Amino acid sequence: MKNVTSYSNYWKLLLSCFLIFTNNIKLAQAQDSSRIQISLLTCSPGDELYSTFGHSALRVIDSNSVTDHVYNYGTFNFDDEDFYLKFVKGQLKYYVNVENFSDFKFAYIAENRSITEQILNLTSAEKIAIKTALIENIKEENKYYLYDFFFDNCTTRLRDIIVKYHQPTPNMKAVMPSNYTFRNAIHQYLDNGNKPWSKLGIDLLLGAPTDAVMTTNQQAFLPDNLMHQVYSVNNSKLTTSSNKLFEVSTTKIESSLFTPMLLFCSILLFYVLLYFINNTYVQRCLQFFDFLLFFIVGAFGCLLVFMWVGTDHIMTKNNYNLLWAWPFFLVYAFVMNSQSKIVKTWSLLTSIFLILLVCCWFFVAQQFNNALLPLVGLLIFRTWSRIAPKNNQHVA
């Protein structure tokens, strides 16, 4: 009798386990009947300037249609009419492109850039909604958008999709220090990549808006930041898993000895040496170099004015580099050797103003590149020399 009871209990237990197992399968199928997997792909920075800050894309695997596609919002047409003009004026349109995952992966492996995949924890309805939105976006009439590196780029578009379609709305956390500005974030990548010349160029062209402190949401303009923000909300199960699809060994990038600071210090020293050589020919060469100096600085000042008022770039507005790169230097280059009182007075006032600027260098509302200090010092030196030339200097 005991054996019969034991067998009966055994079969009841086995039947219960089977029912629980089948119910779990049915529940899982009911929860996700879409057979779609959506993941965030984050690619590491590359060697070229355009790839210095990394890249993001969405991968959509659909088992129903047996497709594995990547949706990429960082595509532009280099053959576009007036490409360079549109690029400079901030009117270049990017578009979303779809490609096979195998092609996408091969391209980044060829560039030796790592790929991290984060599988998003979405319901069946959310996956279908995202895929539907992506398919709608790749239509010719919807695919183009006005690119903005800081506020509307290939990464912020993905952030907006995730926030829009995931319920509850993910509470993204800050992944950079609370006082970090846009410029600080850019500098971090340029310093890590040992790109001092790119850093100088960006510091010259981007104005005071770049020194605004980023909000938590704005930090996601960088691919790595969005990836870390997705990690930061794991408590709400925004992702189910994460893995490296391709990983490269980190190699230390050698620092370049030829830096902007070295160049401008060398130019300043070169001018000083020429100044103390009492030779008519050398002094005439010095005057020619003065002409080039003020003409180039004045022309650059005109470019800054154009980037401020003549383009749609937000971050090139209010550029305080105009405090030393005066467009008026274009005119000054032609009249600086005049002995008129007006020119001498203007030279004196310019020298005094630039000296005050150097004294306030670290307190201006915009972060200046320190490599420019020798250049500003050179402008002070050459304008001041117009006020008090050497007694034994030969003037042509």
C-alpha positions in Angstrom: 0.0 0.0 0.0 2.9 2.3 0.8 4.5 1.6 -2.5 1.3 2.5 -4.4 1.1 5.8 -2.4 4.7 6.6 -3.1 4.4 6.0 -6.8 1.2 8.1 -6.8 3.0 11.0 -5.1 5.9 10.6 -7.4 3.7 10.9 -10.5 1.8 13.8 -9.0 5.1 15.7 -8.4 6.3 14.9 -11.9 3.0 16.1 -13.3 3.1 19.3 -11.3 6.7 20.1 -12.5 5.6 19.4 -16.1 2.6 21.8 -15.7 4.7 24.5 -14.2 7.3 24.1 -17.0 4.7 24.3 -19.7 3.0 27.2 -18.1 6.3 29.1 -17.9 6.8 28.5 -21.6 3.4 29.7 -22.4 3.8 32.8 -20.1 7.1 33.6 -21.8 5.6 33.2 -25.2 2.6 35.4 -24.1 5.0 38.0 -22.8 7.1 38.2 -26.0 5.3 36.9 -29.1 7.1 39.3 -31.4 10.2 37.1 -31.7 12.2 40.4 -32.0 15.4 41.3 -30.2 16.6 44.9 -30.0 20.0 46.0 -28.7 22.1 49.1 -28.4 25.5 48.9 -30.2 28.3 51.1 -29.0 31.5 51.4 -31.0 34.7 52.6 -29.6 36.5 55.8 -30.9 38.6 55.6 -34.1 41.7 57.3 -35.3 40.1 59.9 -37.5 38.7 63.1 -36.0 35.1 62.3 -37.1 35.3 58.9 -35.2 37.1 60.3 -32.1 34.0 60.2 -30.0 32.7 56.7 -31.0 29.4 55.7 -32.5 26.0 54.2 -31.6 23.4 52.2 -33.5 20.4 50.0 -33.0 20.4 46.3 -33.9 17.1 44.6 -34.6 16.9 40.8 -35.0 13.6 39.6 -36.2 13.2 35.8 -36.2 9.9 36.0 -38.0 11.4 37.6 -41.1 14.9 36.1 -40.4 16.6 39.5 -40.6 19.4 41.0 -38.6 19.6 44.7 -39.3 21.4 47.7 -37.9 19.8 51.2 -38.0 22.4 53.9 -38.2 21.6 57.6 -37.7 25.1 58.8 -38.5 25.1 58.7 -42.3 25.6 61.6 -44.6 26.0 62.0 -48.4 29.5 63.3 -49.2 28.4 63.8 -52.8 25.6 66.1 -51.7 25.4 69.4 -53.7 27.2 72.2 -51.8 28.4 69.7 -49.2 31.2 71.9 -47.8 29.0 75.0 -47.7 26.2 73.2 -45.9 28.7 71.6 -43.5 30.2 75.0 -42.6 26.9 76.7 -42.2 25.4 73.9 -40.0 22.8 73.0 -42.6 24.1 69.5 -43.6 21.4 66.8 -43.3 22.2 63.4 -41.9 19.9 60.4 -42.4 19.1 57.0 -41.0 20.5 54.0 -42.9 19.7 50.3 -42.5 22.3 47.6 -43.3 23.0 44.0 -42.5 24.6 43.4 -39.1 27.4 41.4 -40.7 28.4 44.3 -42.9 28.3 46.7 -40.0 30.4 44.5 -37.8 32.9 43.8 -40.6 33.4 47.6 -41.2 34.2 48.3 -37.5 36.5 45.2 -37.2 38.4 46.5 -40.3 38.9 49.8 -38.4 39.9 47.9 -35.3 37.2 49.4 -33.2 35.4 47.4 -30.5 31.7 46.8 -30.5 29.6 46.4 -27.3 26.0 45.1 -27.5 23.4 45.7 -24.8 20.2 43.8 -25.3 17.3 46.0 -24.3 14.6 44.6 -22.0 11.5 45.4 -23.9 8.0 44.0 -24.0 6.7 42.5 -27.2 4.5 45.6 -27.8 7.5 47.9 -27.2 9.7 46.0 -29.7 7.1 46.1 -32.4 6.6 49.8 -31.8 10.3 50.5 -32.1 10.7 48.4 -35.2 7.7 50.1 -36.8 9.1 53.5 -36.0 12.5 52.6 -37.5 10.9 51.3 -40.6 8.9 54.5 -40.9 12.0 56.6 -40.4 13.9 55.0 -43.2 11.3 56.1 -45.7 12.7 58.7 -48.1 10.4 61.4 -46.9 11.3 60.8 -43.2 15.0 59.6 -43.2 16.7 63.0 -43.2 17.3 65.3 -40.2 19.4 68.4 -39.4 22.4 67.1 -37.6 23.7 68.8 -34.5 26.8 67.2 -32.8 25.6 68.1 -29.3 21.9 68.0 -29.4 20.7 65.9 -32.3 23.1 63.2 -33.5 23.3 59.5 -34.0 23.4 58.8 -30.3 20.8 61.2 -29.0 18.3 59.8 -31.6 18.7 56.4 -30.0 18.4 57.8 -26.5 15.1 59.4 -27.5 13.8 56.2 -29.0 14.6 54.2 -25.8 13.1 56.8 -23.5 10.0 57.1 -25.7 9.1 53.5 -26.0 10.3 51.9 -22.8 7.8 51.8 -20.0 8.3 52.9 -17.3 10.4 55.8 -18.6 14.0 55.0 -17.8 15.5 57.3 -15.1 18.9 57.9 -16.6 21.7 58.7 -14.2 24.6 61.1 -14.6 27.8 59.4 -15.8 30.1 62.4 -15.7 31.0 64.8 -12.9 28.1 67.2 -12.0 30.1 70.3 -13.1 31.3 68.9 -16.4 30.7 71.1 -19.5 30.4 70.1 -23.1 33.9 71.3 -23.6 35.2 69.2 -20.7 33.6 66.1 -22.2 35.2 66.7 -25.6 38.6 67.5 -24.1 38.5 64.1 -22.3 38.3 62.2 -25.6 40.8 64.5 -27.4 43.3 64.2 -24.5 42.9 60.4 -24.4 43.5 60.2 -28.1 46.5 62.6 -27.9 45.0 65.0 -30.4 46.3 68.5 -29.3 45.8 70.0 -32.7 42.2 68.9 -32.9 41.7 70.2 -29.4 43.1 73.6 -30.4 40.8 73.8 -33.5 37.7 72.9 -31.5 38.6 75.4 -28.8 39.1 78.1 -31.5 35.8 77.5 -33.3 33.4 76.7 -30.4 32.2 79.6 -28.3 30.9 80.1 -24.8 27.8 77.9 -25.2 30.2 74.9 -25.2 31.1 75.8 -21.6 27.6 75.3 -20.4 27.3 72.5 -17.8 25.6 69.4 -19.2 22.3 68.1 -17.8 22.1 64.3 -17.3 20.0 64.0 -20.5 22.5 66.1 -22.5 25.4 63.8 -21.4 24.1 61.2 -23.8 25.3 63.0 -26.8 28.4 60.8 -26.5 28.0 57.1 -27.3 30.0 55.9 -24.3 27.9 58.0 -22.0 24.6 56.6 -23.4 26.1 53.1 -22.9 27.0 53.8 -19.3 23.6 55.4 -18.7 21.8 52.3 -20.0 24.0 50.3 -17.5 23.1 52.7 -14.7 19.4 51.9 -14.8 19.9 48.1 -14.7 18.0 48.1 -11.4 14.9 48.8 -13.5 16.0 46.1 -15.9 16.6 48.2 -19.0 18.9 45.6 -20.3 18.8 41.8 -20.1 22.5 41.2 -21.0 25.6 42.9 -22.3 28.6 41.5 -24.2 31.5 42.4 -26.4 30.9 41.5 -30.0 34.5 42.6 -30.9 37.2 43.8 -28.5 40.5 45.3 -29.3 43.5 45.4 -27.0 44.1 48.9 -25.6 47.4 50.4 -26.8 48.9 53.6 -25.4 48.9 56.4 -28.0 52.3 58.1 -28.1 52.1 61.8 -27.4 53.2 64.1 -30.2 56.2 66.3 -29.5 55.0 68.9 -32.1 52.2 70.6 -30.1 50.5 73.9 -30.6 52.2 75.2 -27.5 55.6 74.3 -28.9 54.8 75.9 -32.2 53.5 79.3 -30.8 56.4 79.4 -28.3 58.8 78.8 -31.2 57.2 81.6 -33.3 57.4 84.0 -30.3 61.1 83.2 -29.8 61.7 83.6 -33.5 60.2 87.1 -33.5 62.2 88.1 -30.4 65.5 86.9 -32.0 64.7 88.8 -35.2 63.8 91.9 -33.2 67.3 92.2 -31.7 69.2 91.6 -35.0 70.4 95.0 -36.2 70.2 94.4 -39.9 68.2 96.3 -42.4 67.3 93.1 -44.4 66.3 91.2 -41.3 64.1 94.1 -40.0 62.4 94.2 -43.4 61.7 90.5 -43.1 60.4 91.1 -39.6 57.9 93.7 -41.0 56.7 91.2 -43.6 56.2 88.6 -40.9 54.3 91.2 -38.9 52.1 91.7 -41.9 51.4 88.0 -42.1 50.8 87.7 -38.4 48.1 90.5 -38.2 46.6 89.6 -41.6 46.1 86.0 -40.6 44.8 86.8 -37.1 42.4 89.4 -38.6 41.2 86.9 -41.3 40.6 84.3 -38.6 38.6 86.9 -36.6 36.4 87.4 -39.6 35.9 83.7 -39.8 34.8 83.6 -36.1 32.3 86.4 -36.8 30.9 84.5 -39.8 30.6 81.3 -37.7 28.8 83.4 -35.1 26.2 85.3 -37.2 26.3 83.5 -40.6 25.7 79.9 -39.6 23.2 77.8 -37.8 25.7 76.2 -35.4 24.6 76.9 -31.8 28.0 76.3 -30.3 29.9 78.7 -32.5 28.0 81.7 -31.1 29.4 84.1 -28.5 33.0 83.2 -29.3 35.2 85.1 -26.9 38.3 84.3 -29.0 37.3 87.5 -30.7 38.8 89.3 -27.7 42.2 88.7 -29.2 41.4 87.7 -32.8 40.2 91.1 -33.9 38.9 91.4 -37.5 40.2 94.9 -37.5 43.8 93.4 -37.6 43.1 92.9 -41.3 43.3 96.7 -41.8 46.0 97.1 -39.2 48.3 94.8 -41.1 48.4 97.4 -43.9 48.9 100.6 -41.7 50.9 99.3 -38.7 54.1 100.9 -39.9 52.5 104.3 -40.2 53.9 107.0 -37.9 50.5 108.6 -37.5 49.2 109.4 -34.1 46.0 107.4 -34.7 47.9 104.2 -35.5 50.2 104.7 -32.5 47.3 105.3 -30.2 45.4 102.3 -31.5 48.6 100.2 -31.0 48.9 101.4 -27.4 45.3 100.7 -26.6 45.5 97.3 -28.2 48.5 96.3 -26.2 46.9 97.4 -22.9 43.7 95.5 -23.7 45.6 92.3 -24.6 47.6 92.5 -21.4 44.4 92.8 -19.4 43.0 89.8 -21.3 46.0 87.7 -20.4 45.6 88.7 -16.8 41.9 87.6 -17.0 42.7 84.6 -19.1 41.3 82.0 -16.7 38.3 84.1 -15.6 36.6 84.7 -19.0 33.2 83.1 -19.5 34.8 80.8 -22.1 37.6 78.4 -21.6 40.5 79.4 -23.8 43.2 77.0 -25.0 46.4 77.7 -23.1 48.5 77.1 -26.2 47.2 80.5 -27.4 48.9 82.4 -24.6 52.3 82.7 -26.5 50.3 83.9 -29.6 48.6 86.6 -27.7 51.9 87.5 -26.1 53.3 87.9 -29.6 50.4 90.2 -30.5 51.2 92.3 -27.5 54.9 92.4 -28.3 54.4 93.4 -31.9 51.8 96.1 -31.2 53.9 97.5 -28.3 56.9 97.7 -30.6 55.0 100.1 -32.8 54.8 102.5 -29.9 58.4 102.4 -28.7 60.6 101.1 -31.5 64.3 100.6 -30.8 66.5 103.6 -31.3 68.8 101.7 -33.6 66.1 99.8 -35.5 66.1 100.3 -39.2 62.7 101.1 -40.5 62.0 100.8 -44.2 
